[in-house]
Amino acid sequence: MKVLSMIQPWASLFVLREAKFETRTWRTKYRGQLAIHTSKKIDKAVCNHIAIQKLLGKHGYMKEDLPTGKIIAVCQLVNCLKVIENNQTWAVLEDGRIVSGNNYFLGDYRVGGFAWEVEDMKKLEEYIPAKGHLGIWEYKDK
């Protein structure tokens, strides 16, 4: 299974669909099933932001409850779109779509970066402990 590691709280917010896109500095040609892994690192400064606390709280999470070092969801990676314009509160993707609101706030939409679009996000009933890696990596059940 292909896996993408993400730092918390971004991973949980993405899995909870508060963010429609995952933003990366690199493009991927991969399309298909993708598992979402939470790295051991938590961005504590971001977790202390009141808006992030409210978004997490809406789903019953507090920064202390965020899972780390685990595969927490699976989805289908369906697109990888280049960011072609950034207007400080909204961005334009190469297919003409405009990203704004929470989707913009919860991503890094620098021109030249990429927005990964997924569908069918399914949070796992039981999380799978795993060590993360950079890039898209392969999880092999032991």
Buried (B, 14 or more C-beta within 10 A) or exposed (E): BBBBBBBBBBBBBBBBEBBBBBBBEEEBEEEEEBBBBBBEEBBEEBBEEEEBBEBBEEEEBEBEEBBBBBBBBBBBBEBBBBBEEBEEEBBBBBEEBEBEEBBBBBBBBEEEBBBBBBEEBEBBEEBBEBEBBEEBBEBEEE
